[in-house]
Amino acid sequence: MSKQYLTLHTIDNAHPSDVYSLAPTKDQILSASGSSSIRIYTSDQPDFPLVQTLDSAHALGIHHLVTAKESNRAASAGFEGKVKLWSSDEEGIWTEDGEIVDKYKPGDIWAISLSADGLYLASSSINGRVNVWSTAKSEGLPKIREYETKGSFGLCVDLSTDGRFTASGHENGSIYVFNNDTGRLSHSLAGLVHPIRAVSFSPASKLLAAAGDARIIALYDVNSGEQVANFTGHGGWVLSLDWSSTGEYLLSGSHDSKAKVWRIETRSCVATHSHGDKPLWTAKWLPKATRSEMFALAGGNCAISIYREAAG
């Protein structure tokens, strides 16, 4: 059974260059691009107005931006090699709240992920190493876990909602799941061979979705490490994966400019939407404020489009 989503609003020229990352909160959408600023749009007004710009956040541009699902914290990773932490006040105004430098060179820290409570940040790196940091400023933002892999570029990383696991996807097709409690490797997952550009844990932390240049989305059981499903249909690299809050649906974005919504129970695609003719770098569900599901898409056309589930 298919689902229908309608274009609710499009923010044209949201950034002067490709929009690489969207990071929603309960009432805002943070966005980042190849330019140096982070732009923040409110999602509780019908025209999604720009409410704040964090100028010169990263001088050479921003490749990853994430928010914590259950706190007012965000993190950004720039092409110059720094990771900055941000926090918002009760009025929704964001300010810088720390920085992870650790003598890193550009590319040493690549993908990032924040835990749901915002207390931990995971990062992948160009040398394959996966790190987990405490975001406690009082402790000096210490590194608390360091996971070694086979040295292939870590293109993506995710922390499970319950905080127990870190997953990483690599240029050589490797996918690793680490247990943060024990500091050990839980699973090395096979199956996709080609570069992995997105990994995402389900809200219950029981499933891991992974995808990339193979154009296939693979689902793995986190406890057993077994591959339990494959989703096919994208005509280009899969660049983005995001679970709905209930875990019923998975949203994917691809280099083929298309976003797809997959129903997990039936292992089927229930909706497809095109976002212009440029790569779709990021696709994110928005927190449910009404009965209707909503998601946002952004990429090479410099616009952010918001879709809403059709009523009825």
N, C-alpha and C positions, 0 to 999 in steps of 0.2 A: 504494500500500500504506500503510495507516494505522499509526500507532504509538499505544501506550497508556501513559499516565502515571497513577500513583496518588498520591493525597494522602499524603505521608509524615508531615507534621506541620503544624499551624497555630499560630502565636503570636498569640493573641487580645490585643487592647489593647496591641499592640507600641508604639504611640505614642498620646498623647491626642487627636491630630487626624490628618488625611489624611497617609498616608505617601507622600511625593513621590519618594523616591529610595532605591534599594538599591545597594550597592557591595560585591561579594564579594571576598574574598581566598581563598587556598587552604584556610583552615580557619575563616574567620569571615564573617559578613554584617554590614556596617555599614549603618545605616538612618537616615534623616532625614525630618523632617516639618515641619508648620507650627509646631511647638513649638521651643524654643530648644536642645534637646539632641540629640546624636548617640548612638544606642544601638548596642551591639555585641553580637552573638549568636555563639556558637561553632557551627560547622557540623560538627564532628567528634564530636558526641554526639547520641544519638537524639532528645533532647527540646529541642535547640537553645537551651540556657539563656543568659540575659543575663549577660555577663561583665564589661561595663564601660559606664558612661554618662559621656559628656563633657558635663557640665552647662554651660549658658550659652555654648554654642559660638557661637551667633548669637542676639542678643537678640530679634529679630523673627521668627525662624523660618528654615528652610533650604529652598531650592528645588532645589538640585543638590548631589549628593555623588558623588564618583568615586574609584576606586582605580587604581593602576598595576598592570598585569597581571604584571609581572616584578620588582617591587620592593615594599618595605614602606611605600609612601607613599600618602597620600590627600589630597583637596582638597574643600573645601565652600564653597558660595556662599550667602550669606544675604540676606534681604530688606532688610537695612540697607545693602547695597552692598559688603560686604567679601568677600574670598576668603581662607580660611585653609588653610594646609598642615599636614598631620599626618604623623607617622611612628610606626611601632611597633617595639618592641624584640624580643628573642628570645623573650620570654614572651608576646608578642602584646598588650602594653599600649601604648595609643596616647597620644601627647602632642603638643601644638601645636608646629609646626616652622617658623613663619613666617607672614607675612600680606601680601597684596597689597591696598593701599588706593589709592594713586596719585591721591588727591583725587577719587575717584569718588563720585557720588551714587547712591542706591538705583536699581537698574535699569540703571545704566551697564554693569555686568558682569552678564550673565544666565547663559547656559549655560556649562559648563566641561568640559574633557576633559584627562586626563593622558596623556602618552606612556607606552608600555609600560615603559620604564626609569625613569619618574618624573622625568626631568630637564627636561621641558618641560610647560607648561600652556597650552592654548588657551582663549580666552574669546570669547563673542559679546556683543553689547551692544544696548541699546535704540535706538541711533542707527545700527545696521547695521555698525559697525566690528568687525572680527575681529582679535584680538591674540594673539600667542604670546609667552609669558614663559619665561625661564630660572628654574628653581626652586632655583638655587644660592644659598644664603644668603650665602656668602662674597663673592658678586658683588653682593649687594643685591637679588636677585630682579628683574633688569632685563627690560624689554620688548625683545624681539629682532626681532619682526615686527609690522607694523601694516598690515592689508589694508583698503582702502576698498571699500565696495559702494555700492548705490544708495540707502542710507539707511533701508532697511526693517528693522524690529525683527528681530534675529537670535535666533530661538527655540531653536536647537540648534547644536551644534558637535561635531566629532570629529577626532581626530588618527589618522592611519593607523598601523598596528602598526610599520611600518618607519620611521616618523617623517618620511617625505618629503612627505606631503600633509596639509593641513587642509581640512575640508569644513564648510560652514555652510548652514543652512536658515533661510528668512526668512518674515516675515508675508505678504509679497506673492507668495509662491510661488516665489521665486528660490532656486536651489541653486548654490553656488559651490564649486569645488575649486581650492585654491591650492597652488603648489609651494613648499615651505619652503626648498628648496635655492636657488632663484633669487629667491624673494620675489615671484613674479609669479602672476597668475591663469592657471590651466591650462584650466579649463572653466567656462562658465556654462551650467547644465543646465536644459533646459525640460521641460515635460510635465505638471506637476501643478497649476499655476495657483493653487490654494488654499494657505493657510498651511502651512508645513513644520514639523512639531513633533519630528521625529527624523531624524537621519542617522547611519549607522554603516558603517564600512569593514569588509570581510571580513578574516579573519586574514592572508591573503596579500597584502592591500592592492590586490587586482585589481578588486574590485567595491565599489560604494557602494550601500547601500540607503537610501531616503528615503521618508518618508510623513508624513501629517498630516491636514488637514481634508477632503481629497478621498476619504479612506477607502481609498485605493489605495496599495500599496507598490510603488515603482518601483526597479528594479535598473539601475545604470549601469556601463559599463566605464570604469574610472578612467583608463586610458591614452587611449582614443579619445573619451570623453565620450558615447558612444552609449548610448541606453536599450535594454537587452537583454531586459527582462522586466517584466511587471506582475503583481502578486498582488492579487486582490480577494476579499472575503468578510467584512470587518469592517463592522458596522452603525453605527459611530461613528468619531470622530476617532482616528487611530492616534497614540498618545502615546509609545510606547517601542519600540525595535528593538535586538536583541542577537544576534550571531552565536555559534554553537557554536564550540568551540576548533578543530575540524577544518574549519570553513567549510561543512559539509554541510547544516546547518540554520540557519534564521533564526527567532528568537522575537519575536513582536510582542504588544504590549499596547494596549488600546483603551479609549476612553471608553464603549464598549458593555459594559464589565465582563469582556470575554473576552480570553483569551490564545490565540494560534494558533502552531503550529509548522509551518514551511514547509520542504519538501525542495527544495533548490536545483536538483539535477540534473533532477528531474521537473517543477519549477515548480508544485508542488502543496501544498495544506494537508494535513498528515498527522495533526494533532491539534488539538482545540479544548477549552479549559477555561474555565468561568465562575468569577469571583472575586467572589461576592456580587452586589449590584445597584448598586454605586457605581463611579465611574470607576476604571479600572486604570491608575495613573500610571506604574508601573515594572514591568518584567519582565526578569529576568536569569538567564542560565545560571550554575550554580555550577561552579567548577573540578572536573574529573573526578577523584575520589579512589577510585572503584570502577569496575567495568565499566558500571554503570548511569548514564545521564545524569540530571542533576537541574537543576531551575530553581526560582526563587523569584518570587512575585508579591506586589504590595502596592498599596494605593490608598486609596480613600475610606472603606473599612470599618475602617480603623485596624489591620488584621491583616496578618501576613506568612504566606503559605502556601508550603510547599515541596513540590514534586512530584518523584517518582522514576519513571524508566522501568520499566515492568513487565517482569519477567524472562520469558524464554522466547520 
